[in-house]
Structure formats: C-alpha cells, structure tokens
C-alpha cells in the first residue's frame, strides 16, 4: 500500500509538471509581449528565478542550519545538471539555437560568474560574508545588464494570439507553482519509493535529491524547446545558473562562513568545464546545436553522476 501511494504521488507530480511547464512557457511568452520586452529577458529573469525556487529554499535552509555541504553542493550540482543534462535533452528533443547576443554575452556571463565563485571558494575552501557581498554585487551588475538589453530583438506578431495581461500573469504564477510543487512532490515520492526498495541513502542523495531541485528547469526548458521558444529554453538555463551561483550562494554566505565536509574541487571543475563546453557547442555560423551535441552533454552528466557515486563509495 505504501509503495502504491508513492506511485500515486509520482503520477500527480508528473501531471503538475506537465501542466505547469505548459502554463509557464505560454504565460512568460505572453508577458514578454505585454511588457514589450524580449522572450530572452523573460527567460533570464522571471522564468529562471521562478524555476530556481527549490534551489533557493534548499540552500538557504542548509546555510542557516549550518549545513554548508547542502547549501554549496546543491548550487554546484544544480548548475551541472542545468548546463549538461537539461541543455542536452532540450537540444536532443527540440531544435535549439541561440542569438548572437546570447553567445556573445549571456553564456560568457555564466562562465565568468561560475569562475568568480570558484576562485572565492578555493581561496579558503569556504564562502564567508564578504564573499557573499561580492557575489551579490556581481548579480546586481547582471540585473542591470539584463534590464538594459530587455528591449533588444522584441518580436511582435499580429498573427499570434496572446492572453490578456491578467491571464498571462496568472498562467506564469500558476506555472511556476505547478513545476515547483510537482518537482517537490516528485522528489518526496521518489525518495520514499527508493527507501522502500532498500536503496542506499547515499545513492539517493547523489541522484534523486541533486537532480530533483532542477526538475522545474528541466520540464520548462524541454517544453519551451519543443514549442520553438529557444530564448525561453536557453534563457531559463543560463538565468537559473546565474541566479544559483550569484544570488543563492551570495545570500547563503551572508549567514556566516559556509564550507563542505568533503572536497568539491572536482565538482567545481566539472561545473566550469561544462559551461565552456556549452559555449563551444553553439560556436558555429548558425549558432545551433545538433542532436549529437545534446547526447554529448547528457553523457557528460552521466559521467559526473558515476564519479559522484564512486567517490562516495571509495
């Protein structure tokens, strides 16, 4: 009966994720038109910050309960999932290409933000209050940049129907709530299901929990890619990674010194390397990624998961 109940929870979670992602992409796209801003800007901000809510909650809870491993590991792990598996599966299932602006500015911004955070951590194997101020300051600079470019490449089509402003707001909020609630319920059910099957706690931690907080980004980017909303799909991933590494880690660091109980140098190397690979994947004349490149990114994530499991067991 217990396992059957968890399966019911998983089904409900999948329904919430499917409906929520659809509402979020449609609502966000409509908001871009109502505000006369680009879909990329909406993807980088509203959609990205909304889908990063689970990471924010988990990392802040970890920081303020003096569990730095959770606060830091959650952000690093989520950024790896976003730039490898989620970007990879979006490329594989959809037709993803990026604008010149994204290749020239947004993706390099993610790379620079992650490098800054890595250097701050490696200087003392921890983040402190002053590191948090630095990270939040860089995040503020990013927000100024995002607003300054929000009017770039605005698409207005008289043929495409859009919802009223109030409906677009409702769809966006309901969509964020749906994907976050669906993600949380899915992780809860998956953990209980795994425990019922006697799967080890360590394996659960490095797979289900680490992947679980990125489920909102996953379903939203896949939905956007399949709807050919490339700016929302890519903007969501890039914006989420920037929000995670600068805003979430920055806020978490304000609570005091946070560190990890095990070395994360290899994890940081994975995070920075995948950011560079994501840039190189789109570095071509058409700025598009073929399906095999999506498979490559997903393979890198599987290698990272294998490393994580083996390193725990060693």
Backbone bond lengths (Angstrom), bond angles and torsions (degrees), N, CA, C in turn:
res aa  C-N    CA-C-N  psi(-1)  N-CA   C-N-CA  omega(-1)  CA-C   N-CA-C  phi
1 X - - - 1.466 - - 1.542 110.81 -
2 X 1.353 115.41 -40.13 1.460 121.23 -178.36 1.527 110.39 -62.40
3 X 1.354 116.33 -47.50 1.461 120.74 179.93 1.530 110.50 -64.68
4 X 1.336 116.50 -39.60 1.464 121.06 178.67 1.530 110.35 -60.49
5 X 1.347 116.51 -39.62 1.463 120.99 179.17 1.525 111.14 -63.62
6 X 1.330 116.71 -39.77 1.471 120.43 179.09 1.522 111.17 -66.33
7 X 1.341 116.18 -35.13 1.465 120.12 176.99 1.526 110.08 -64.76
8 X 1.349 116.38 -40.30 1.469 120.93 176.99 1.526 109.81 -60.91
9 X 1.348 116.42 -43.50 1.469 121.04 178.54 1.530 110.54 -61.06
10 X 1.328 116.73 -41.03 1.462 121.07 179.72 1.528 110.91 -63.70
11 X 1.316 116.71 -39.93 1.471 120.82 179.00 1.527 110.33 -64.79
12 X 1.355 115.96 -43.71 1.469 120.46 177.66 1.528 110.09 -61.68
13 X 1.338 116.29 -41.21 1.464 121.13 179.60 1.526 110.88 -61.67
14 X 1.320 116.57 -42.90 1.467 120.65 179.91 1.526 111.35 -63.98
15 X 1.341 116.17 -38.11 1.465 120.23 177.74 1.525 110.24 -64.71
16 X 1.340 116.60 -45.14 1.463 121.13 178.68 1.528 110.94 -61.25
17 X 1.326 116.68 -41.85 1.461 121.37 -179.55 1.530 111.13 -66.25
18 X 1.330 116.29 -42.31 1.463 120.10 -178.65 1.520 111.30 -66.43
19 X 1.324 116.78 -48.59 1.471 120.65 -179.55 1.530 111.17 -69.82
20 X 1.326 116.02 -43.74 1.461 120.62 -177.73 1.510 112.46 -61.42
21 X 1.344 117.18 -43.40 1.469 120.03 -179.83 1.521 110.90 -64.86
22 X 1.322 117.20 -38.39 1.460 121.13 179.21 1.529 110.43 -64.61
23 X 1.334 116.63 -47.28 1.474 120.85 178.47 1.521 111.16 -61.26
24 X 1.348 116.31 -42.93 1.463 120.85 -176.33 1.526 111.32 -63.97
25 X 1.320 117.58 -46.48 1.465 120.65 -179.47 1.526 110.41 -64.20
26 X 1.343 116.87 -44.72 1.471 120.46 179.95 1.528 111.17 -65.13
27 X 1.343 116.43 -45.06 1.463 120.76 -179.19 1.512 112.05 -64.84
28 X 1.339 116.52 -42.25 1.462 120.90 -179.11 1.525 111.08 -66.15
29 X 1.326 115.81 -41.00 1.462 120.21 178.51 1.530 110.77 -62.84
30 X 1.335 116.56 -41.26 1.467 120.94 178.68 1.526 111.43 -67.68
31 X 1.338 116.70 -38.45 1.472 120.03 179.30 1.527 110.26 -61.82
32 X 1.331 116.77 -39.16 1.469 120.40 179.13 1.528 110.09 -57.70
33 X 1.321 116.59 -39.92 1.458 120.29 -179.74 1.529 111.85 -73.12
34 X 1.337 116.75 -39.27 1.469 119.61 179.42 1.535 110.94 -65.07
35 X 1.335 117.28 -40.08 1.459 121.41 -179.00 1.529 112.23 -86.53
36 X 1.333 115.42 -5.23 1.462 121.07 -178.49 1.534 111.70 58.11
37 X 1.351 114.71 43.68 1.460 120.90 175.77 1.523 107.61 -122.56
38 X 1.317 115.95 167.27 1.460 120.02 -177.22 1.526 111.38 -74.84
39 X 1.338 115.66 154.05 1.466 120.37 175.44 1.527 110.47 -64.86
40 X 1.340 116.49 -29.74 1.463 119.96 177.90 1.523 110.26 -61.65
41 X 1.343 117.03 -42.99 1.463 120.93 179.15 1.528 110.61 -62.44
42 X 1.328 117.32 -43.82 1.460 121.01 178.28 1.524 110.39 -63.05
43 X 1.348 116.11 -40.38 1.459 120.52 178.45 1.517 112.65 -65.02
44 X 1.345 115.80 -40.46 1.471 121.33 -178.89 1.525 112.96 -70.35
45 X 1.324 116.69 -24.71 1.469 119.62 -173.60 1.536 112.75 -114.39
46 X 1.333 117.44 -81.58 1.466 120.74 -173.27 1.528 112.46 -57.65
47 X 1.344 116.65 -51.44 1.462 120.13 -178.10 1.533 110.58 -66.41
48 X 1.336 116.48 -46.71 1.466 120.76 -177.71 1.520 112.06 -62.69
49 X 1.332 116.96 -46.63 1.458 119.75 -178.11 1.527 110.65 -68.59
50 X 1.328 115.70 -36.81 1.462 119.58 179.16 1.516 112.34 -64.12
51 X 1.337 116.73 -45.06 1.461 119.51 -178.64 1.529 112.30 -75.20
52 X 1.342 117.31 -12.66 1.474 120.96 177.69 1.531 112.31 -90.20
53 X 1.314 117.22 3.67 1.467 120.87 179.79 1.528 113.08 -54.06
54 X 1.358 119.42 -43.78 1.471 118.92 178.65 1.521 112.65 -60.23
55 X 1.344 117.06 -42.89 1.467 119.56 178.13 1.517 111.22 -61.70
56 X 1.336 116.85 -40.18 1.459 121.38 179.44 1.523 110.69 -61.12
57 X 1.335 116.23 -47.74 1.462 121.00 -178.11 1.530 111.35 -63.87
58 X 1.331 116.40 -45.70 1.473 120.90 -177.50 1.526 111.02 -65.87
59 X 1.340 117.19 -46.19 1.470 120.33 -176.51 1.525 112.31 -69.00
60 X 1.328 117.58 -41.68 1.468 119.58 178.24 1.522 110.91 -65.20
61 X 1.330 116.37 -40.67 1.465 119.81 178.27 1.528 110.07 -62.65
62 X 1.332 116.32 -41.11 1.458 120.71 178.46 1.513 112.34 -64.76
63 X 1.345 116.50 -43.36 1.461 120.78 -178.44 1.526 111.50 -64.80
64 X 1.325 116.91 -47.05 1.459 120.40 -175.90 1.535 113.37 -78.25
65 X 1.339 116.15 -9.31 1.470 119.51 173.44 1.531 109.48 -104.94
66 X 1.352 115.32 15.10 1.467 123.40 176.77 1.531 112.31 62.27
67 X 1.317 116.21 35.13 1.454 120.80 175.67 1.525 107.76 -114.57
68 X 1.326 115.17 79.38 1.455 120.83 -177.09 1.512 113.51 -63.01
69 X 1.328 116.30 -30.35 1.458 120.04 179.81 1.519 110.78 -60.52
70 X 1.337 115.65 -39.48 1.463 120.14 179.00 1.522 109.89 -69.87
71 X 1.341 116.71 -46.63 1.466 121.75 -176.91 1.525 111.88 -60.73
72 X 1.335 116.17 -47.38 1.463 120.91 -177.19 1.519 111.41 -80.31
73 X 1.333 116.15 -47.11 1.461 120.66 -177.43 1.518 112.53 -60.05
74 X 1.325 117.20 -37.42 1.459 121.72 179.92 1.525 111.24 -62.77
75 X 1.334 116.91 -43.49 1.460 121.43 -179.63 1.526 111.31 -68.12
76 X 1.325 116.05 -48.82 1.468 119.96 -179.24 1.527 110.51 -61.92
77 X 1.338 115.63 -46.02 1.465 119.98 179.85 1.516 112.36 -62.69
78 X 1.334 116.77 -41.76 1.462 120.77 -179.68 1.521 111.47 -65.16
79 X 1.338 116.74 -40.42 1.467 119.88 178.49 1.529 111.60 -64.44
80 X 1.326 116.40 -36.06 1.467 120.44 176.83 1.527 110.13 -66.35
81 X 1.341 116.75 -44.56 1.469 121.08 178.34 1.526 110.55 -60.64
82 X 1.340 116.25 -45.89 1.466 120.61 -177.05 1.525 112.55 -60.42
83 X 1.336 115.91 -50.42 1.469 120.56 -173.17 1.518 113.48 -80.63
84 X 1.325 117.85 -13.36 1.465 119.98 179.61 1.527 110.59 -109.74
85 X 1.314 117.19 -73.49 1.466 119.91 -173.76 1.529 112.83 -67.50
86 X 1.356 116.93 -48.41 1.468 119.45 -175.11 1.527 111.53 -69.04
87 X 1.328 117.25 -45.70 1.466 119.87 176.05 1.523 109.62 -63.44
88 X 1.328 116.21 -39.73 1.460 121.01 -179.06 1.518 113.04 -62.91
89 X 1.322 117.15 -47.49 1.464 120.02 -178.40 1.528 111.14 -71.80
90 X 1.337 117.29 -29.67 1.472 120.78 175.51 1.523 109.84 -65.17
91 X 1.349 115.98 -41.52 1.461 121.03 178.19 1.527 110.53 -65.96
92 X 1.329 115.90 -41.73 1.468 120.64 -176.68 1.531 112.20 -68.02
93 X 1.334 116.73 -38.81 1.466 120.48 -176.08 1.523 113.35 -89.24
94 X 1.316 117.04 -22.62 1.461 120.24 -178.43 1.516 111.25 -122.96
95 X 1.313 115.99 -170.01 1.469 121.84 176.21 1.525 106.77 -114.52
96 X 1.326 116.00 95.00 1.463 120.72 -171.76 1.525 111.31 -102.23
97 X 1.312 115.08 126.94 1.464 121.08 171.00 1.523 107.36 -137.92
98 X 1.321 116.52 160.86 1.462 120.11 -177.69 1.520 109.78 -121.05
99 X 1.310 115.42 155.46 1.459 120.69 177.22 1.527 109.57 -77.77
100 X 1.325 115.54 162.02 1.461 120.76 178.98 1.530 110.74 -57.04
101 X 1.340 116.33 -39.44 1.467 121.16 -179.91 1.525 111.14 -60.86
102 X 1.341 116.52 -42.30 1.464 120.86 -179.02 1.521 111.31 -63.84
103 X 1.339 115.65 -43.38 1.466 119.89 -179.40 1.523 111.29 -69.73
104 X 1.325 116.06 -33.36 1.462 120.88 -175.66 1.522 112.84 -83.90
105 X 1.344 117.14 -31.04 1.468 119.67 -173.60 1.528 114.16 -123.12
106 X 1.350 118.05 -57.74 1.464 119.46 -170.98 1.530 114.29 -62.56
107 X 1.348 116.63 -49.50 1.469 118.72 -179.74 1.528 111.21 -64.66
108 X 1.359 119.44 -45.21 1.467 118.69 174.87 1.535 113.01 -59.46
109 X 1.351 117.56 -32.95 1.467 120.02 177.20 1.525 111.21 -62.06
110 X 1.338 115.96 -39.82 1.470 120.05 177.40 1.526 109.67 -63.06
111 X 1.332 116.29 -44.99 1.469 121.14 -179.14 1.526 110.52 -60.71
112 X 1.341 116.76 -45.82 1.471 121.58 -179.26 1.531 110.55 -65.39
113 X 1.345 117.13 -43.33 1.468 121.10 -179.36 1.521 110.45 -60.82
114 X 1.346 116.43 -44.17 1.465 119.88 -179.35 1.529 111.05 -67.82
115 X 1.337 116.92 -35.66 1.466 120.58 179.05 1.533 110.43 -67.20
116 X 1.339 116.89 -41.61 1.468 120.77 178.22 1.528 110.30 -60.63
117 X 1.333 116.56 -47.16 1.467 120.60 179.66 1.526 111.03 -62.37
118 X 1.319 116.61 -39.31 1.470 120.89 179.28 1.526 110.85 -63.19
119 X 1.333 117.21 -45.75 1.461 121.13 179.69 1.534 111.57 -63.52
120 X 1.328 116.50 -40.51 1.464 120.67 178.57 1.524 111.01 -62.30
121 X 1.333 116.23 -40.14 1.466 119.48 -179.17 1.524 111.45 -71.20
122 X 1.327 117.18 -44.23 1.463 120.92 -174.29 1.523 113.67 -68.18
123 X 1.334 117.46 -20.42 1.474 118.57 -179.30 1.535 111.89 -65.88
124 X 1.342 117.14 -25.93 1.471 119.49 179.26 1.524 111.87 -147.06
125 X 1.336 117.01 13.48 1.476 122.48 -176.77 1.522 111.97 54.60
126 X 1.344 115.24 37.46 1.462 119.85 179.09 1.527 109.39 -167.09
127 X 1.328 115.17 169.01 1.458 122.05 171.03 1.524 107.22 -117.38
128 X 1.349 116.67 140.43 1.452 119.31 176.72 1.528 109.71 -125.52
129 X 1.324 116.27 -174.68 1.463 122.43 -175.93 1.532 111.71 -55.45
130 X 1.340 116.58 -43.78 1.462 120.54 -177.36 1.530 111.63 -69.68
131 X 1.346 115.92 -33.97 1.465 119.19 174.32 1.524 109.78 -62.99
132 X 1.327 115.34 -39.18 1.456 120.34 178.54 1.519 111.87 -61.14
133 X 1.337 116.62 -40.67 1.470 121.28 178.22 1.527 110.40 -63.26
134 X 1.353 116.36 -41.34 1.465 120.65 179.02 1.529 110.20 -62.22
135 X 1.333 116.24 -47.67 1.460 120.74 -178.15 1.530 111.50 -63.12
136 X 1.326 116.90 -43.03 1.468 120.34 179.49 1.526 111.34 -67.71
137 X 1.325 117.11 -32.43 1.471 120.80 177.23 1.528 110.53 -66.24
138 X 1.333 116.08 -42.11 1.467 119.77 177.64 1.527 109.85 -65.09
139 X 1.346 115.83 -37.64 1.468 119.81 177.92 1.529 110.63 -63.05
140 X 1.317 116.84 -39.06 1.471 121.15 178.03 1.532 110.26 -62.09
141 X 1.331 115.88 -40.58 1.473 120.27 177.73 1.524 109.87 -62.29
142 X 1.337 116.35 -41.93 1.463 120.41 178.32 1.528 110.72 -60.90
143 X 1.330 117.45 -42.36 1.460 120.76 -178.91 1.528 111.12 -64.58
144 X 1.341 116.62 -38.77 1.468 120.59 176.95 1.525 109.16 -61.73
145 X 1.351 115.76 -44.48 1.463 120.34 178.34 1.528 110.48 -61.50
146 X 1.346 117.24 -45.42 1.468 121.13 -177.59 1.524 111.09 -59.99
147 X 1.340 116.57 -44.53 1.463 120.09 179.50 1.532 111.35 -67.23
148 X 1.327 116.54 -35.77 1.469 119.87 -177.86 1.524 112.04 -68.82
149 X 1.332 116.78 -23.46 1.471 120.26 -178.90 1.527 112.01 -107.70
150 X 1.330 117.13 8.27 1.468 120.78 -173.94 1.530 113.12 -64.38
151 X 1.330 116.60 -23.65 1.467 119.92 -178.59 1.525 112.44 -91.91
152 X 1.335 116.57 -3.38 1.461 119.59 -179.00 1.526 111.64 -69.86
153 X 1.316 116.75 136.85 1.464 122.84 172.80 1.524 112.18 53.95
154 X 1.320 116.58 47.38 1.467 121.19 177.69 1.518 108.42 -79.05
155 X 1.333 115.63 127.85 1.457 120.69 -179.59 1.519 110.00 -105.12
156 X 1.318 116.72 124.04 1.457 121.35 176.86 1.523 108.04 -125.72
157 X 1.322 116.31 115.81 1.458 121.16 -178.99 1.519 109.67 -117.28
158 X 1.318 115.98 123.32 1.464 120.33 179.83 1.526 111.19 -72.38
159 X 1.354 116.41 -18.27 1.454 119.86 -177.80 1.523 111.92 -82.13
160 X 1.313 117.07 -23.29 1.463 120.63 -176.65 1.524 110.49 -90.64
161 X 1.325 116.14 121.24 1.456 120.87 -178.93 1.523 110.14 -73.06
162 X 1.329 115.10 139.40 1.465 119.44 175.70 1.521 109.02 -126.40
163 X 1.341 115.31 153.25 1.454 120.20 179.63 1.531 110.30 -77.15
164 X 1.328 115.44 159.95 1.465 119.84 173.45 1.520 108.87 -58.91
165 X 1.349 116.08 157.61 1.465 121.02 -176.61 1.531 111.62 -55.73
166 X 1.335 116.99 -45.49 1.468 120.81 -178.58 1.524 110.98 -62.46
167 X 1.334 116.57 -37.96 1.463 120.67 179.06 1.525 110.15 -69.63
168 X 1.347 116.56 -39.91 1.468 120.59 178.89 1.525 110.90 -62.35
169 X 1.341 116.65 -41.62 1.469 121.29 176.51 1.520 110.17 -61.50
170 X 1.343 115.82 -46.83 1.469 120.49 -179.04 1.530 110.70 -61.00
171 X 1.347 116.73 -45.80 1.462 120.46 -179.13 1.528 111.32 -61.37
172 X 1.335 116.14 -41.00 1.468 120.31 -179.75 1.529 111.43 -64.79
173 X 1.341 116.23 -48.35 1.469 120.69 -179.52 1.532 110.78 -65.75
174 X 1.347 115.59 -45.39 1.468 119.64 179.41 1.523 110.50 -64.28
175 X 1.336 116.29 -36.35 1.461 120.28 178.63 1.514 112.17 -64.94
176 X 1.339 116.40 -46.09 1.476 120.53 177.76 1.524 110.11 -60.84
177 X 1.341 116.02 -45.50 1.467 120.47 179.37 1.524 110.92 -61.38
178 X 1.338 116.21 -40.09 1.460 120.61 -179.05 1.515 113.25 -65.36
179 X 1.355 116.63 -46.76 1.466 118.75 -177.45 1.532 111.35 -71.67
180 X 1.337 116.79 -34.27 1.473 119.60 178.52 1.526 110.53 -70.13
181 X 1.347 116.51 -47.19 1.470 120.59 179.58 1.522 110.41 -64.28
182 X 1.335 116.26 -41.91 1.455 120.03 178.51 1.517 112.03 -63.38
183 X 1.329 116.15 -40.75 1.456 120.39 177.63 1.509 112.67 -63.82
184 X 1.337 116.07 -44.80 1.469 120.93 -179.90 1.527 111.00 -64.47
185 X 1.331 116.45 -45.75 1.460 120.37 -179.64 1.522 110.96 -65.34
186 X 1.323 116.02 -38.08 1.457 120.19 178.62 1.519 112.32 -64.10
187 X 1.326 116.49 -43.35 1.467 120.82 178.25 1.524 110.44 -64.39
188 X 1.335 116.55 -44.70 1.476 121.44 179.24 1.525 110.71 -57.54
189 X 1.335 115.99 -48.26 1.461 120.39 -178.48 1.523 111.84 -67.43
190 X 1.344 116.35 -40.25 1.464 120.21 -179.13 1.528 111.47 -64.86
191 X 1.330 116.54 -39.58 1.469 120.65 178.37 1.530 110.42 -64.30
192 X 1.326 116.29 -47.22 1.467 120.30 179.45 1.522 111.50 -63.51
193 X 1.330 116.11 -39.34 1.460 121.00 178.70 1.528 110.21 -63.45
194 X 1.352 116.07 -43.78 1.463 120.69 179.81 1.525 111.52 -64.70
195 X 1.334 115.46 -41.28 1.471 119.35 178.61 1.526 111.31 -63.93
196 X 1.318 115.98 -38.11 1.467 120.31 179.25 1.521 110.66 -64.31
197 X 1.329 116.04 -29.32 1.466 120.83 178.60 1.527 112.02 -91.37
198 X 1.354 116.51 9.62 1.473 123.48 176.39 1.532 113.20 66.50
199 X 1.342 116.89 29.64 1.468 120.56 174.74 1.528 108.17 -75.10
200 X 1.335 117.95 141.49 1.464 121.25 -174.80 1.526 112.59 -64.11
201 X 1.332 115.69 148.62 1.468 121.88 178.98 1.536 110.92 -61.56
202 X 1.328 116.41 -38.10 1.469 120.46 -179.26 1.522 110.88 -62.66
203 X 1.337 115.45 -45.75 1.462 119.32 179.98 1.522 110.76 -63.36
204 X 1.341 116.40 -37.74 1.464 120.76 177.15 1.526 110.00 -62.24
205 X 1.323 116.64 -43.06 1.471 121.34 -176.31 1.519 112.66 -64.30
206 X 1.344 116.47 -43.98 1.465 119.18 -174.79 1.525 113.36 -84.71
207 X 1.319 116.74 -5.96 1.468 119.11 178.89 1.525 111.54 -116.83
208 X 1.331 117.26 -72.06 1.467 121.15 -172.33 1.522 112.58 -63.79
209 X 1.343 117.84 -50.75 1.465 120.21 -176.12 1.529 110.93 -67.35
210 X 1.343 116.25 -45.68 1.466 119.87 -179.57 1.525 111.44 -60.79
211 X 1.329 115.98 -41.17 1.470 120.26 -179.21 1.529 111.38 -77.99
212 X 1.323 115.48 -31.70 1.465 120.43 -172.16 1.513 116.03 -59.48
213 X 1.332 117.64 -40.09 1.467 119.24 -177.70 1.525 112.58 -70.37
214 X 1.343 117.01 -12.54 1.465 120.50 178.23 1.526 112.85 -99.30
215 X 1.340 116.65 3.31 1.471 119.32 179.90 1.536 112.25 -59.31
216 X 1.360 119.81 -41.20 1.472 118.52 177.44 1.524 113.31 -57.58
217 X 1.347 116.85 -43.24 1.467 119.92 176.86 1.532 110.70 -62.95
218 X 1.338 115.54 -39.10 1.458 120.80 -178.08 1.531 111.76 -60.04
219 X 1.331 116.27 -56.83 1.467 119.12 -175.44 1.528 111.50 -68.04
220 X 1.341 117.05 -34.26 1.466 119.67 -179.00 1.523 111.08 -69.38
221 X 1.333 117.91 -44.02 1.465 120.71 -179.27 1.526 111.68 -68.65
222 X 1.336 117.28 -38.06 1.463 120.01 177.70 1.524 109.94 -64.12
223 X 1.346 116.07 -45.67 1.461 120.63 179.38 1.533 110.34 -60.35
224 X 1.332 116.12 -44.30 1.462 120.28 -178.94 1.533 111.15 -64.78
225 X 1.337 116.53 -41.72 1.463 120.54 -179.66 1.529 110.85 -63.83
226 X 1.324 116.72 -41.35 1.463 120.33 -178.99 1.528 111.58 -69.87
227 X 1.345 116.47 -25.44 1.461 120.91 176.18 1.533 111.29 -89.09
228 X 1.347 115.85 5.93 1.475 122.78 -178.66 1.524 112.00 63.02
229 X 1.337 116.94 27.74 1.460 122.38 174.72 1.537 107.53 -94.66
230 X 1.333 115.59 69.36 1.464 120.61 -173.36 1.522 113.09 -60.23
231 X 1.334 116.57 -38.29 1.462 119.76 -178.03 1.522 111.51 -63.57
232 X 1.330 116.27 -37.58 1.465 119.73 178.43 1.527 109.96 -72.85
233 X 1.344 116.98 -41.34 1.461 121.28 -179.09 1.527 111.60 -61.28
234 X 1.335 115.94 -51.95 1.471 120.53 -178.24 1.527 110.59 -75.33
235 X 1.335 116.65 -40.51 1.461 120.37 179.25 1.517 111.94 -59.76
236 X 1.336 116.65 -38.60 1.462 121.16 178.27 1.528 111.25 -60.37
237 X 1.328 116.22 -45.10 1.470 120.71 -178.86 1.525 111.24 -68.37
238 X 1.345 116.91 -48.69 1.463 120.42 -179.11 1.531 110.89 -64.57
239 X 1.349 115.59 -45.73 1.463 120.00 -179.50 1.519 112.30 -63.42
240 X 1.337 116.77 -40.22 1.465 120.85 178.87 1.521 111.01 -62.79
241 X 1.338 116.59 -42.30 1.463 119.49 -179.97 1.521 112.05 -66.09
242 X 1.335 116.42 -39.04 1.460 119.54 176.95 1.529 110.56 -66.32
243 X 1.334 116.10 -44.40 1.466 120.52 179.16 1.527 110.65 -61.84
244 X 1.340 116.58 -42.91 1.467 120.91 179.92 1.529 111.83 -60.81
245 X 1.331 115.83 -53.67 1.459 120.65 -169.81 1.524 112.80 -76.28
246 X 1.347 117.47 -29.58 1.463 120.07 -177.93 1.531 112.74 -99.98
247 X 1.330 116.71 -54.54 1.465 119.56 -175.52 1.531 112.35 -76.43
248 X 1.330 117.56 -50.47 1.467 120.22 -176.59 1.528 111.50 -67.86
249 X 1.340 116.31 -47.92 1.475 118.22 177.65 1.526 110.75 -65.92
250 X 1.339 116.58 -36.59 1.462 120.40 178.59 1.517 111.75 -62.31
251 X 1.323 116.75 -48.46 1.464 120.95 178.75 1.525 111.24 -64.63
252 X 1.324 116.78 -40.21 1.470 120.94 179.49 1.524 111.01 -62.47
253 X 1.333 116.52 -35.96 1.470 121.14 -177.51 1.529 112.16 -71.79
254 X 1.329 117.50 -21.70 1.465 120.53 -179.89 1.523 111.95 -66.34
255 X 1.336 116.68 -18.03 1.469 120.38 -179.41 1.524 111.74 -75.00
256 X 1.333 116.97 -11.21 1.460 121.56 -176.96 1.515 109.79 129.28
257 X 1.297 116.53 -169.87 1.462 120.78 -177.91 1.520 110.95 -67.74
258 X 1.335 116.78 127.40 1.461 121.13 175.52 1.523 108.87 -124.74
259 X 1.311 115.73 138.49 1.456 121.19 -179.26 1.518 109.23 -143.72
260 X 1.322 116.84 -179.97 1.461 120.98 -179.86 1.522 109.99 -112.32
261 X 1.337 116.39 155.10 1.464 119.09 -179.20 1.529 111.97 -86.75
262 X 1.328 116.46 -9.62 1.466 121.33 175.25 1.534 108.35 -135.49
263 X 1.334 118.04 153.64 1.472 120.70 -179.25 1.531 111.77 -60.77
264 X 1.323 116.87 140.94 1.473 120.68 178.57 1.528 111.10 -124.50
265 X 1.324 116.25 20.50 1.472 119.75 -178.85 1.523 111.58 -58.36
266 X 1.336 116.51 -44.42 1.465 120.36 179.99 1.525 110.41 -63.77
267 X 1.321 116.82 -39.36 1.464 121.02 178.83 1.533 110.34 -62.50
268 X 1.322 115.86 -41.23 1.467 120.35 178.82 1.525 111.21 -66.01
269 X 1.330 115.91 -37.66 1.468 120.27 176.97 1.527 109.83 -63.66
270 X 1.346 116.53 -43.31 1.469 120.94 176.65 1.523 110.24 -58.10
271 X 1.329 116.70 -47.36 1.462 121.67 -177.26 1.525 111.30 -60.11
272 X 1.311 116.98 -47.34 1.470 120.58 -178.71 1.527 112.05 -69.75
273 X 1.329 116.31 -38.95 1.468 120.18 -179.78 1.520 111.58 -64.90
274 X 1.335 116.92 -42.61 1.459 120.83 -179.48 1.529 110.53 -64.64
275 X 1.337 117.02 -35.56 1.456 120.39 176.44 1.519 111.68 -60.21
276 X 1.339 116.45 -42.47 1.470 121.37 178.58 1.529 110.69 -67.93
277 X 1.346 116.19 -40.84 1.469 120.03 179.32 1.523 110.50 -62.84
278 X 1.341 117.25 -40.45 1.464 121.19 178.63 1.531 110.21 -59.85
279 X 1.329 116.66 -38.08 1.460 121.48 177.47 1.528 110.55 -65.80
280 X 1.337 116.49 -46.42 1.465 121.13 -177.20 1.523 112.09 -66.13
281 X 1.334 116.39 -31.05 1.465 120.52 -179.00 1.528 111.67 -61.23
282 X 1.327 116.64 -35.50 1.464 120.60 -178.71 1.532 113.13 -95.18
283 X 1.337 115.80 3.03 1.466 119.86 -176.57 1.528 109.90 -82.89
284 X 1.323 115.97 74.73 1.458 122.34 176.07 1.525 108.36 -148.52
285 X 1.323 117.43 172.57 1.470 121.19 -174.08 1.520 113.12 -56.54
286 X 1.325 116.42 -42.62 1.469 120.37 -177.63 1.533 112.57 -88.19
287 X 1.331 116.52 -6.75 1.472 122.40 -178.94 1.528 111.05 53.12
288 X 1.333 115.83 42.88 1.462 121.13 179.65 1.523 109.83 -123.23
289 X 1.323 115.08 163.52 1.459 120.32 -179.57 1.525 109.84 -120.94
290 X 1.314 116.77 128.69 1.459 122.08 177.33 1.528 109.79 -76.65
291 X 1.325 116.35 163.80 1.458 121.14 -177.57 1.529 112.51 -59.71
292 X 1.347 117.17 -34.79 1.464 119.15 -178.74 1.529 111.41 -65.12
293 X 1.335 115.88 -27.79 1.464 119.02 177.43 1.520 110.47 -71.17
294 X 1.331 115.99 -32.81 1.457 119.81 174.20 1.514 110.49 -64.17
295 X 1.330 116.44 -42.23 1.469 120.91 177.54 1.529 110.88 -62.85
296 X 1.331 116.11 -37.34 1.466 120.75 178.45 1.521 110.61 -61.43
297 X 1.324 116.60 -46.87 1.460 120.62 179.93 1.530 111.57 -62.70
298 X 1.334 116.34 -42.77 1.467 119.48 178.62 1.523 111.37 -64.60
299 X 1.336 116.09 -35.58 1.473 120.48 178.15 1.524 110.78 -65.00
300 X 1.323 116.25 -39.01 1.468 120.08 177.67 1.525 110.21 -61.75
301 X 1.329 116.48 -40.40 1.470 119.60 178.52 1.530 110.63 -63.96
302 X 1.331 117.61 -41.28 1.461 120.80 179.46 1.529 110.74 -64.12
303 X 1.334 116.15 -36.40 1.473 120.33 176.14 1.520 109.59 -63.46
304 X 1.343 116.23 -41.39 1.466 120.19 179.20 1.527 111.04 -63.53
305 X 1.333 116.98 -42.91 1.470 121.25 179.00 1.534 109.87 -62.18
306 X 1.338 116.16 -43.60 1.470 120.68 179.00 1.524 110.32 -60.58
307 X 1.346 115.96 -43.34 1.467 120.62 177.58 1.532 110.31 -60.73
308 X 1.333 116.66 -44.68 1.465 121.24 -177.90 1.519 111.33 -60.97
309 X 1.330 117.04 -44.10 1.468 121.78 -179.51 1.518 110.15 -66.13
310 X 1.334 116.29 -46.04 1.476 119.88 -177.95 1.516 111.24 -66.36
311 X 1.351 117.99 -39.06 1.461 121.20 -178.40 1.514 111.44 -66.92
312 X 1.333 117.27 -31.42 1.466 121.60 177.94 1.541 109.98 -70.76
313 X 1.334 115.28 -38.25 1.464 119.89 -176.53 1.509 114.37 -81.31
314 X 1.352 116.21 -15.21 1.472 119.25 -179.58 1.518 111.98 -75.97
